[in-house]
Amino acid sequence: MAKRKHMPNNKHKGLFIYCHVCKKHFSWTRKTILRNTKKVKEEPTCGETGKNYSTCKNFEKHRYKSRLHVPGSDGRKASKTHDATNYADAVIQAIDFEKEFKLELQGWGLPTEIKNRQYLFDIQLRYIDFLDNIDVPEHQKNTLSDQRKNEIVNCLKIFNEALAKHNINKKLLVINRINDMHVGLFHDYLLIDKNYRGATYNGKMTAVKKFFVWAIDKYTINMKNPFEKVRLLPVAVRRDTITKEEFKNLLKIIKPENGIEIKGKYKRNRYKLYLKDALELALHTGGRREEVVGLKWNMIREKDGEPIYIEVPNLKVKRKKGTRFNIDVPPKIIPVTKSLKAILFRLGYDINIGKDRHLLNPDKRTASSTKSMNEALSLGFSHFYNQLNTGRELKFKCLRKTYLTYLSSTLKGDTKRLSSHATDTVLKKHYIDERIVDKAIKELDIFED
C-alpha cells in the first residue's frame, strides 16, 4: 500500500517530490519555524486545494523526482522520475541519475537534447498515470477495470525483469534504443524462465506492444515499434464445461472446514457464505464474475407477476466504448428459467423484488468488498473444485461455457441475442423479443433431473 512521501529540510540537492495532480514540486514537507518566540510546525500547501501537504488525498500520485541544470543553457533542466517509495532509496536513485548525467556531458559535450531523451522507466510511469486517467483529456479517458490495469502494469514489470536478467537498467535505457534484441530477451524470458503457455505469452506480448504504440504516438518518438514483428503463438481453444455430477459434488464440499488454503507462510479460508449461491447463479445465468456479483433485484422484469428475464448491464462492451459513448449499449437479457426461478425465490424474491438491493451479500457492500467478492468467486471455485480430484483443471469461467453450451443447443441461431457476445440489437426502442425469451424459459434446462 502506498505511503505518504516525506522530504527532510536538508534534502539531497536536485531532489523533489512531484505531484502529478497539482503539478507542484515540493522541496520540503515539514519544518519548524520560530513565530512570535514560539516554535511552530509548518507545511507547504497543495497547488490545487491550498491545504496542508499532509492532508493531500492524492499522495499515491506523488513521485520522487530529480531535476538537474543543463550547463550552458538558459535555465533548462534534465529530469528523471524515480520509483523509490522512501527518501533513502530516492537519494540512491538520484545519485545514479547524476552519474549518468555527467557521463552524458563527458561523452557528448553539452547535451542540448538531453531533456528530450525518453527513458524507458520514465515513460512506463507516465503510461501508468495515463491508465489512471491522470492529465488525460476528457474525450480520451479510458474505463479500464482495476484488474485490467493491474494486469498491464504487471506485464511492464515482467518486461523489466527480462531486461534486468541481462543487466540492462530500465532507468538508464533510452526507449528508442530498444530493438529486436530486447524483444528476443523478453520472448525467451516468457517461454523459458516463466514457462508461460500460448495464451499468457500472447497477452504479455500484446500488452507491452500497446505500451510502445502509446509511447511512440504520445511523445513522437523517432522509432518503429520493436514488437511489430512479434508472432503470436497458436492457442488451442478450450471449451471445458462442468458436468452435472461434478457441480453437485462441488456444492457439497463447499464448507468452512474444507476452505483452508496454505501457501508458504500464508493461511486463508476460501469459504464464503455466499459462494454456493454465487456459483449457482453463475451457472444458471452465464454471467461473468462482476455480472453475478452485481445482480440486483430491480434488474428482474416480470410478466403477470412472474419473473421473465433479467436485464444486466453489458459491462464489457460499455467499458470498451468508454464513458459518454456507451449510452446506447443494450443490456444482456438473461431468461429466468425454471431452475433460475427456484434460486431467485430461495434467495428472497417475494420480499425483495423491485428493490435496489444486491442478491448476494447485500448488507455488507462497499467498493472494496465488491472487488474482493469478484476474486473470491474465481479463487473459491478453483480451491474447492481441485478437491474433487477429477484430473481436470476447470476454472470459474467453465460455468459460463456450460450455460452458453446449453443455451446454444436450445436457441440455435438466436443464442447471440441473449449472450454477452451480442452483435445484434437486443433492445429496439425498449422492445424485447419475448418469443426468444419464452423459448429459452420453456426449453432450457441445465442438468435436467
C-alpha positions as CSV (number, residue, x, y, z in Angstrom):
1,M,0.0,0.0,0.0
2,A,1.4,3.4,-1.0
3,K,2.6,5.7,1.9
4,R,2.9,9.4,2.0
5,K,6.3,10.6,0.9
6,H,8.4,12.9,3.1
7,M,11.4,15.2,2.4
8,P,13.8,16.5,5.1
9,N,14.8,20.1,5.3
10,N,18.4,19.4,4.4
11,K,17.4,17.3,1.3
12,H,19.7,16.0,-1.4
13,K,20.3,18.7,-4.0
14,G,18.1,18.5,-7.0
15,L,15.7,16.0,-5.4
16,F,12.0,16.9,-5.0
17,I,8.6,15.3,-4.5
18,Y,6.4,15.9,-7.6
19,C,2.6,15.7,-7.5
20,H,1.1,14.5,-10.8
21,V,-2.2,16.0,-9.9
22,C,-1.5,19.6,-8.9
23,K,1.9,19.7,-10.9
24,K,3.8,21.1,-7.9
25,H,7.4,20.3,-6.9
26,F,7.8,20.0,-3.1
27,S,11.4,20.7,-1.8
28,W,10.2,20.1,1.8
29,T,7.3,18.6,3.6
30,R,7.5,19.9,7.2
31,K,9.7,22.3,9.1
32,T,9.8,24.0,12.5
33,I,10.0,27.8,12.5
34,L,10.1,30.5,15.1
35,R,7.0,32.6,15.3
36,N,6.4,35.2,18.0
37,T,9.1,33.5,20.1
38,K,7.3,30.2,19.8
39,K,8.3,27.2,17.7
40,V,5.6,26.1,15.3
41,K,5.4,23.4,12.6
42,E,4.7,24.5,9.1
43,E,3.9,22.6,5.9
44,P,3.8,23.5,2.2
45,T,0.4,23.7,0.6
46,C,-1.3,21.7,-2.2
47,G,-1.2,23.5,-5.5
48,E,-4.8,22.5,-6.2
49,T,-6.7,22.9,-2.8
50,G,-4.3,25.2,-0.9
51,K,-4.5,22.8,2.1
52,N,-1.5,21.4,4.0
53,Y,0.6,18.8,2.3
54,S,-0.2,16.1,5.0
55,T,-3.9,16.3,4.1
56,C,-3.5,15.8,0.4
57,K,-5.7,12.9,-0.8
58,N,-3.6,12.4,-3.9
59,F,-0.5,11.2,-2.1
60,E,-0.5,8.0,-4.2
61,K,0.3,10.2,-7.2
62,H,3.4,11.7,-5.6
63,R,6.8,10.7,-7.0
64,Y,10.4,11.5,-6.0
65,K,12.0,13.4,-8.9
66,S,15.4,14.7,-9.8
67,R,16.0,18.0,-11.6
68,L,19.4,19.0,-12.8
69,H,20.5,22.1,-14.6
70,V,21.8,21.7,-18.1
71,P,25.1,23.6,-18.4
72,G,25.3,26.3,-21.0
73,S,21.5,26.5,-21.2
74,D,19.1,29.2,-20.2
75,G,17.6,27.5,-17.2
76,R,16.9,24.2,-18.9
77,K,16.5,21.1,-16.7
78,A,17.2,17.4,-17.2
79,S,14.7,15.5,-15.1
80,K,14.0,11.9,-14.0
81,T,11.1,10.4,-12.1
82,H,12.1,7.7,-9.6
83,D,10.2,4.7,-8.4
84,A,11.5,4.9,-4.9
85,T,8.9,4.8,-2.1
86,N,11.1,6.3,0.6
87,Y,13.6,9.1,0.8
88,A,16.7,7.0,1.4
89,D,16.1,5.0,-1.8
90,A,15.3,8.1,-3.7
91,V,18.7,9.6,-2.8
92,I,20.4,6.5,-4.1
93,Q,18.5,6.7,-7.4
94,A,19.1,10.4,-7.7
95,I,22.9,9.8,-7.3
96,D,22.8,7.2,-10.0
97,F,21.0,9.6,-12.3
98,E,23.6,12.3,-11.6
99,K,26.4,9.9,-12.5
100,E,24.7,9.0,-15.8
101,F,24.1,12.7,-16.5
102,K,27.7,13.5,-16.0
103,L,28.7,10.7,-18.4
104,E,26.5,12.3,-21.0
105,L,28.3,15.6,-20.5
106,Q,31.7,13.9,-20.9
107,G,30.8,11.8,-23.9
108,W,28.8,14.2,-25.9
109,G,29.7,17.7,-24.8
110,L,26.8,19.9,-23.9
111,P,23.7,17.7,-24.0
112,T,21.4,20.1,-25.8
113,E,18.9,17.3,-26.4
114,I,19.2,15.6,-23.0
115,K,15.9,17.0,-21.8
116,N,14.1,15.3,-24.7
117,R,15.7,11.9,-24.1
118,Q,13.0,9.4,-23.1
119,Y,14.0,6.7,-20.7
120,L,12.0,3.5,-20.6
121,F,11.1,3.6,-16.9
122,D,10.0,7.3,-17.0
123,I,7.7,6.5,-19.9
124,Q,6.3,3.5,-18.2
125,L,5.4,5.6,-15.1
126,R,3.7,8.1,-17.4
127,Y,1.8,5.3,-19.1
128,I,0.6,4.1,-15.7
129,D,-0.7,7.6,-15.0
130,F,-2.4,7.5,-18.4
131,L,-4.1,4.3,-17.4
132,D,-5.3,6.1,-14.2
133,N,-6.6,9.0,-16.4
134,I,-4.1,11.5,-14.9
135,D,-3.8,14.5,-17.2
136,V,-5.9,12.7,-19.8
137,P,-8.3,14.9,-21.9
138,E,-11.9,14.0,-21.1
139,H,-12.6,12.5,-24.6
140,Q,-9.6,10.2,-24.3
141,K,-10.2,8.8,-20.8
142,N,-10.5,5.1,-20.6
143,T,-12.7,3.0,-18.3
144,L,-10.4,0.0,-17.7
145,S,-11.2,-2.1,-14.6
146,D,-8.6,-2.1,-11.8
147,Q,-8.0,-5.7,-12.5
148,R,-7.1,-5.0,-16.2
149,K,-4.9,-2.0,-15.2
150,N,-3.0,-4.2,-12.7
151,E,-2.5,-6.9,-15.4
152,I,-1.0,-4.3,-17.8
153,V,1.3,-2.9,-15.1
154,N,2.4,-6.5,-14.3
155,C,3.3,-7.0,-18.0
156,L,5.6,-4.0,-17.9
157,K,7.2,-5.3,-14.7
158,I,7.9,-8.7,-16.3
159,F,9.4,-6.9,-19.3
160,N,11.7,-5.0,-16.9
161,E,12.6,-8.3,-15.2
162,A,13.7,-9.8,-18.5
163,L,16.0,-6.8,-19.1
164,A,17.4,-6.9,-15.6
165,K,18.3,-10.5,-16.0
166,H,20.8,-9.3,-18.6
167,N,22.0,-6.4,-16.5
168,I,20.0,-3.8,-18.6
169,N,18.9,-0.9,-16.4
170,K,15.3,0.1,-17.1
171,K,16.0,3.6,-15.7
172,L,19.0,4.3,-18.0
173,L,17.7,2.6,-21.1
174,V,16.6,5.2,-23.7
175,I,13.4,4.0,-25.2
176,N,14.3,4.5,-28.9
177,R,17.3,2.2,-28.4
178,I,15.0,-0.8,-27.7
179,N,15.1,-3.2,-30.6
180,D,14.6,-6.8,-31.7
181,M,17.3,-7.9,-29.4
182,H,15.4,-6.7,-26.3
183,V,12.2,-8.2,-27.6
184,G,14.0,-11.5,-28.1
185,L,15.1,-11.4,-24.4
186,F,11.5,-10.9,-23.4
187,H,10.4,-13.7,-25.6
188,D,12.9,-16.1,-24.0
189,Y,12.0,-14.9,-20.5
190,L,8.3,-15.6,-21.0
191,L,8.7,-19.0,-22.5
192,I,11.8,-20.4,-20.7
193,D,12.1,-18.6,-17.3
194,K,8.3,-18.1,-16.8
195,N,7.3,-21.2,-18.7
196,Y,4.1,-19.4,-19.9
197,R,1.8,-21.1,-22.4
198,G,0.4,-19.6,-25.6
199,A,-2.5,-17.5,-24.3
200,T,-0.4,-16.0,-21.4
201,Y,2.5,-15.3,-23.7
202,N,0.3,-13.6,-26.2
203,G,-1.3,-11.5,-23.6
204,K,2.0,-10.2,-22.2
205,M,3.4,-9.5,-25.6
206,T,0.3,-7.7,-26.7
207,A,0.2,-5.5,-23.6
208,V,3.8,-4.4,-24.0
209,K,3.3,-3.8,-27.7
210,K,0.3,-1.5,-26.9
211,F,2.5,0.4,-24.5
212,F,5.0,1.1,-27.3
213,V,2.2,2.2,-29.6
214,W,1.1,4.7,-27.0
215,A,4.6,5.9,-26.2
216,I,5.6,6.4,-29.8
217,D,2.4,8.4,-30.6
218,K,2.3,10.4,-27.3
219,Y,5.9,11.6,-27.4
220,T,6.5,11.5,-31.2
221,I,9.5,9.1,-30.7
222,N,11.6,8.5,-33.8
223,M,11.4,4.7,-33.8
224,K,9.5,1.8,-35.1
225,N,7.6,-0.4,-32.7
226,P,10.0,-3.2,-31.8
227,F,7.1,-5.5,-31.1
228,E,5.6,-5.1,-34.5
229,K,7.1,-8.3,-35.9
230,V,6.2,-10.5,-32.9
231,R,4.2,-13.5,-34.0
232,L,1.6,-14.7,-31.5
233,L,1.6,-18.3,-30.5
234,P,-1.2,-20.6,-31.7
235,V,-3.7,-21.3,-28.8
236,A,-5.9,-24.3,-28.6
237,V,-9.4,-23.1,-27.6
238,R,-10.6,-25.0,-24.5
239,R,-14.3,-25.4,-24.2
240,D,-14.3,-27.2,-20.9
241,T,-17.7,-27.5,-19.3
242,I,-18.6,-28.8,-15.9
243,T,-20.8,-31.9,-15.6
244,K,-23.9,-32.3,-13.5
245,E,-22.2,-34.8,-11.2
246,E,-19.2,-32.5,-10.7
247,F,-21.3,-29.5,-9.9
248,K,-23.4,-31.3,-7.4
249,N,-20.3,-32.7,-5.7
250,L,-18.7,-29.2,-5.8
251,L,-21.6,-27.7,-3.9
252,K,-21.5,-30.5,-1.3
253,I,-17.8,-29.9,-0.3
254,I,-18.1,-26.1,0.0
255,K,-17.8,-26.0,3.8
256,P,-15.7,-23.8,6.1
257,E,-13.6,-26.8,7.2
258,N,-12.7,-27.5,3.5
259,G,-11.8,-23.9,2.7
260,I,-8.3,-23.7,4.4
261,E,-5.6,-22.9,1.9
262,I,-1.9,-22.7,2.9
263,K,0.6,-21.1,0.6
264,G,4.0,-20.7,2.1
265,K,3.5,-18.9,5.4
266,Y,0.1,-17.5,4.4
267,K,-3.1,-19.3,5.5
268,R,-6.5,-18.3,4.2
269,N,-10.0,-19.7,4.2
270,R,-11.6,-19.7,0.7
271,Y,-15.0,-20.4,2.1
272,K,-17.6,-17.6,1.8
273,L,-21.2,-17.7,3.0
274,Y,-22.4,-16.5,-0.4
275,L,-20.1,-18.8,-2.5
276,K,-22.7,-21.6,-3.2
277,D,-25.4,-19.1,-4.2
278,A,-22.9,-17.3,-6.4
279,L,-21.8,-20.4,-8.3
280,E,-25.4,-21.5,-8.8
281,L,-26.3,-18.0,-10.2
282,A,-23.2,-18.1,-12.4
283,L,-24.2,-21.5,-13.9
284,H,-27.9,-20.6,-14.5
285,T,-27.3,-17.0,-15.8
286,G,-24.0,-17.5,-17.7
287,G,-22.8,-14.3,-16.1
288,R,-19.2,-13.2,-15.7
289,R,-17.9,-12.7,-12.1
290,E,-18.7,-9.0,-11.9
291,E,-22.1,-9.5,-13.5
292,V,-23.0,-12.2,-11.0
293,V,-21.7,-10.1,-8.1
294,G,-23.6,-7.0,-9.4
295,L,-27.0,-8.7,-9.8
296,K,-29.8,-6.6,-8.2
297,W,-33.5,-7.4,-7.6
298,N,-34.6,-4.3,-9.6
299,M,-32.9,-5.8,-12.7
300,I,-35.6,-8.5,-12.9
301,R,-38.6,-8.0,-15.2
302,E,-42.0,-9.6,-14.6
303,K,-45.0,-10.6,-16.6
304,D,-48.3,-11.5,-14.9
305,G,-46.5,-11.4,-11.5
306,E,-43.8,-13.9,-12.6
307,P,-40.1,-13.2,-13.3
308,I,-39.4,-13.5,-17.0
309,Y,-35.9,-12.1,-17.6
310,I,-33.1,-10.1,-16.1
311,E,-31.6,-7.0,-17.7
312,V,-27.9,-7.0,-16.9
313,P,-25.7,-4.1,-17.9
314,N,-23.2,-5.2,-20.6
315,L,-20.2,-4.0,-18.7
316,K,-17.6,-5.4,-21.1
317,V,-19.0,-3.5,-24.1
318,K,-19.8,-0.4,-22.1
319,R,-16.2,-0.3,-20.7
320,K,-14.7,-0.8,-24.1
321,K,-16.7,2.1,-25.6
322,G,-16.0,4.5,-22.7
323,T,-18.0,6.9,-20.6
324,R,-20.4,9.1,-22.6
325,F,-20.0,6.9,-25.7
326,N,-21.8,3.8,-24.3
327,I,-25.3,5.2,-23.7
328,D,-26.8,3.1,-26.5
329,V,-25.3,-0.2,-25.4
330,P,-28.2,-2.7,-24.9
331,P,-28.2,-4.8,-21.8
332,K,-27.8,-8.5,-21.7
333,I,-31.0,-10.4,-21.5
334,I,-31.0,-13.4,-19.2
335,P,-34.2,-15.6,-19.3
336,V,-35.5,-16.7,-15.9
337,T,-35.6,-20.5,-16.5
338,K,-37.3,-22.9,-14.1
339,S,-34.1,-23.7,-12.3
340,L,-33.1,-20.0,-12.1
341,K,-36.5,-19.1,-10.8
342,A,-36.1,-21.6,-7.9
343,I,-32.8,-20.0,-7.0
344,L,-34.3,-16.5,-7.0
345,F,-37.2,-17.5,-4.7
346,R,-34.8,-19.2,-2.4
347,L,-32.8,-16.0,-2.1
348,G,-35.9,-14.0,-1.2
349,Y,-37.6,-12.9,-4.5
350,D,-41.0,-12.4,-2.8
351,I,-39.7,-9.8,-0.3
352,N,-37.0,-8.1,-2.5
353,I,-38.4,-7.8,-6.0
354,G,-38.0,-4.3,-7.3
355,K,-35.5,-3.2,-4.6
356,D,-32.2,-1.6,-5.4
357,R,-30.5,-4.3,-3.4
358,H,-27.9,-6.9,-4.4
359,L,-28.8,-10.6,-4.5
360,L,-25.5,-11.6,-2.9
361,N,-24.1,-10.3,0.4
362,P,-26.4,-7.3,0.3
363,D,-25.8,-5.9,3.8
364,K,-22.0,-5.6,3.7
365,R,-21.3,-3.9,0.3
366,T,-18.6,-1.4,-0.3
367,A,-16.4,-0.8,-3.4
368,S,-13.6,-2.9,-1.9
369,S,-15.9,-5.7,-0.7
370,T,-17.4,-6.0,-4.2
371,K,-13.9,-6.2,-5.7
372,S,-12.9,-8.9,-3.1
373,M,-16.1,-10.8,-4.0
374,N,-15.0,-11.0,-7.6
375,E,-11.7,-12.6,-6.6
376,A,-13.4,-14.8,-4.1
377,L,-15.6,-16.4,-6.8
378,S,-12.8,-17.5,-9.0
379,L,-10.3,-18.4,-6.2
380,G,-13.1,-20.2,-4.3
381,F,-14.2,-22.2,-7.3
382,S,-10.7,-23.4,-8.1
383,H,-9.9,-24.2,-4.5
384,F,-12.9,-26.4,-4.0
385,Y,-13.0,-27.9,-7.5
386,N,-9.4,-29.1,-7.1
387,Q,-10.5,-31.1,-4.1
388,L,-12.8,-33.2,-6.3
389,N,-9.6,-34.7,-7.9
390,T,-11.3,-35.1,-11.3
391,G,-8.0,-34.9,-13.2
392,R,-9.2,-31.7,-14.9
393,E,-8.3,-28.1,-14.3
394,L,-11.6,-26.2,-14.5
395,K,-11.8,-22.5,-13.8
396,F,-14.8,-20.4,-12.8
397,K,-15.5,-19.4,-16.4
398,C,-16.4,-23.0,-17.2
399,L,-19.8,-22.2,-15.6
400,R,-20.4,-19.6,-18.3
401,K,-19.2,-22.0,-21.0
402,T,-21.6,-24.7,-19.7
403,Y,-24.5,-22.2,-19.7
404,L,-23.8,-21.0,-23.3
405,T,-23.4,-24.6,-24.5
406,Y,-26.9,-25.4,-23.2
407,L,-28.3,-22.1,-24.5
408,S,-26.8,-22.6,-27.9
409,S,-28.4,-26.1,-28.1
410,T,-31.8,-24.7,-27.2
411,L,-31.9,-21.5,-29.2
412,K,-29.8,-22.5,-32.2
413,G,-29.0,-19.2,-34.1
414,D,-30.6,-16.9,-31.6
415,T,-28.0,-17.5,-28.9
416,K,-26.0,-14.4,-29.5
417,R,-29.1,-12.3,-29.0
418,L,-29.0,-13.2,-25.3
419,S,-25.3,-13.7,-24.6
420,S,-22.7,-11.0,-24.0
421,H,-21.2,-11.7,-27.4
422,A,-24.2,-9.9,-28.9
423,T,-23.8,-8.1,-32.2
424,D,-27.5,-7.9,-32.9
425,T,-29.5,-5.2,-31.1
426,V,-31.4,-6.9,-28.3
427,L,-33.5,-3.9,-27.5
428,K,-35.2,-2.0,-30.3
429,K,-36.8,1.1,-28.8
430,H,-37.1,-0.9,-25.5
431,Y,-38.8,-3.8,-27.2
432,I,-37.7,-7.3,-26.2
433,D,-38.3,-10.3,-28.5
434,E,-40.3,-12.2,-26.0
435,R,-40.6,-15.2,-28.3
436,I,-36.9,-15.9,-27.9
437,V,-37.1,-15.4,-24.1
438,D,-40.2,-17.6,-23.8
439,K,-38.5,-20.4,-25.8
440,A,-35.4,-20.3,-23.5
441,I,-37.6,-20.4,-20.4
442,K,-39.6,-23.3,-21.6
443,E,-36.8,-25.4,-23.2
444,L,-33.5,-24.5,-21.5
445,D,-32.8,-26.8,-18.5
446,I,-29.3,-27.2,-17.3
447,F,-28.6,-30.5,-15.6
448,E,-32.2,-31.7,-16.0
449,D,-33.2,-34.2,-13.3
